[in-house]
Amino acid sequence: MIHGNMCCGVIQNELMLRLGEKNASKALEAPFTREMDFTGKPLKSMIYIERPGFEEDDDLKYWVNQAVKFTQSLPLKT
């Protein structure tokens, strides 16, 4: 959570990231990614990444930094 907004997390063995619609759409071109459908309905601003896509430290750091960058741009939730 950043300023009350969901940023990233782990669900089972997958990384979950909030990237915003534009960034999430672009990220879905990368291997091991898919739309987040936690509620049964795709969330266009969030993605899942399967473990092979973030096993390397540099990959994990890249993805988390992308989510942090986007989430920091959101207004503070009270």
N, C-alpha and C positions, 0 to 999 in steps of 0.2 A: 504494500500500500504506500502511496505517496500522496500526501495532502488529502487523505481520505478517498483516493481513487485507486482501484485495482490496477496493478502494474504487471505482475507476473506471479507464477506459482508452479507447483508440481501437482499433477493429478495422475495418480497411479505411477506409470513410468514415463509420462510425457511432460514436457515443459509447456506451460501455457503463457502466452504473451499478449499484452494489449499494445497494438501498434497503430491503431487508427485505420480507417478504411483504405486509404491510399497505400500506406506502407504495408498493411496486411495483404492486400491484393498482390503487390509486388513480391512480398516474402513467399507467397504460395508457389512461386516459380522455383524455389529452392527445394532440393531433395529433402525428404522426410518431413515435410510440412503438410498440414491440412487445415481446413476451416474448423474453427471451434464450434461445436454443436452440443454443448453441455446440456442445454435445455431441450434438445430435439430440433431446435430451429437454428440455422447457421447465424453466428454473430460476425458480421462483416469486419469488425474492427479488431478481432482477436483470432489467434491461431494456436494450434497445437504443433509441437515438434516432437517427433519420435526420438528415442534415445540416441540412435546413431548420428543424428544431426547436431547433438550438443555434447558428445562424449569428450571431445578435446577441450581443454581449458579455454583456448582462444575462441572456439566456436560458442561455448557457453557465454563467455564474456561479451562477445559480439552481440548475441541475441538479447541478453539481459540489458546491455547498454542501449539497444534500440528501443526496448520497452520503457526504460527509465526516461530516455530523451522525450519520447512521445508523452508519457504520463506527466512529466514535469510541465508540459505545455498546457495542461488542463487546469481549469479554475479550481480553487480550494473548495472542498466539500466540508460543510459544517455539520 
